[in-house]
Amino acid sequence: MFKFINLFFIVLMTLFFTACISKSVNSLHSVENYIDLSKSEKQNTIDRCTYSSYILNTSNVEYGDIFIEEVNLNNNCQWNGFQRSFFDDLFKEKTAIKTMVALERLDFPSYEFSTYLINNKYVMNLIYEFSMNGNKFIVDYKGKLFSEMIKQFDISYKNKYLDKPRFSSKYNSSLVNQNIIKNYFNVEIEPLD
């Protein structure tokens, strides 16, 4: 019995410290380390599959206009496709973009950084942060936040698109709010035995 308790304790402590370490690594690169979001008004978004999900638009002198959508799925729900593609498609639709072509895509643990050419004329950056049940989409119209966050992973990174004409919009849509129409995610159906 004593060996079982010791084994259980070791497993429990290992899981605890692993969770703490992975959370602290992700929090080192989080957008909140660059922008104080506490003063920005979050618009909560609600669906039966989500919790603590929101959108927000913020602006500051250093980083310019930023749009963020955070989608947190309940454990019994799943995406019906690739999350970033869903975001790209909705963004394109709601801003009446004709063409949106990826110029650059960089992958790092829990992050994907994309640069897009919009309507063959303007550049826009998207930061996609993902974890087990959480997804955060950050539209960086100016590109400075995008560049600084990548440098946390690759110090030699140079954003060759910063001086190009930038795309700007007042995007305010949400994957969560559109889920009832578009079916981006749903409750997992357990098979009957």
Summary of the structure (lengths in Angstrom):
residues: 193
radius of gyration: 19.1
end to end distance: 35.3
largest distance: 69.5
contacts: 524
relative contact order: 0.18
helix: 32%
strand: 32%
